[in-house]
Amino acid sequence: MTDTYEPTVSKLVEQLIEAGTKPIKRRRLSCYGIPALYDKGGGIHDIEIDTDDGIKRFTNAVADRESGRDAQSGFGDVDYWPGWRDPPFEEAVESPEAVVGRADRAHVVVEQLEGATGAARRQLIIEAEAVPFEGQERQRLIELLKDYIEENRDSTDRNELIAVGSAIRKCVALLDSSEFGWLATLLESGHRAQPSLDAELEIAKMVFRRYSVSPPAQSDPHPQLSARLAEMANDYLRPRVFSRERFSTVAMLAIQALLVMRSEHAQAIIDQVNDLPFGWFRQQLRRRMDRTVRSMRPDATGVEELDAIVRQIWPE
């Protein structure tokens, strides 16, 4: 691999895996550098990539060998990195021995987390993201994660915010969708500081992913959450803000979450997107939402209503 070679992202990662999965030194590959690829076992990797728009991080990414390559979904697109996807919410079927071992680990993580503080608490939260939880441990972990998120959502410490992002991902993955209204409190602006961009991104992304897999039975099931997501989208679609690093990504995810919820704010946001001078953003939103609709069962709840909403986005 030379410094003048410009491989596709997928090919590059495949070559990295073949060469070994230990963290590698940062190097520049044309305009992109590769800080590290971390093998977590079972085909799961944590990846950090240095791009012209800053560091992009992919947690628990797995190779998606069957997915098509989307040339316009580039490094700046956190949720749609070509050729990789996050693992599904449903845990893979495992051997009885593995299930028992993981159940024991879940119990230990919860027990330790209940009394942990500082760096030890952050490490346990990050570790919990990769461990399946069931039964009593599942509910105990949800409450511990909620406490941690609420305590640290306003933090300016980078290490704390990384753990907050991990806690949000795990918590939303475990929550019943009927409890998603709680997420609106995390996006309120009445705290001493605005929620971090990372926290907003994780909340919007996870809401979109959950409802993409299992659409809500009724339109706009969480009006307060929809209102907060609509506020985010409105703020970040303003041209002076939109051009700043990562704001367009958060706006995209917030809009996608609003659409899959079939929010009462969906049409107003679509009208705003259609009026944007950034045609590429509108085209990507339409393409992604078309793909989301196609991924749903034709008889899924609200799929026809969602398709009608998506068709209001100008494709060109």
PyMOL commands that set and color helices and strands:
alter all, ss='L'
color gray80, all
select helices_A, chain A and resi 9-19+96-115+118-128+135-152+158-174+177-186+197-213+223-236+239-242+247-260+266-274+279-295+303-310
alter helices_A, ss='H'
color red, helices_A
select strands_A, chain A and resi 28-29+32-41+44-51+54-63+84-85
alter strands_A, ss='S'
color yellow, strands_A
deselect
rebuild
show_as cartoon
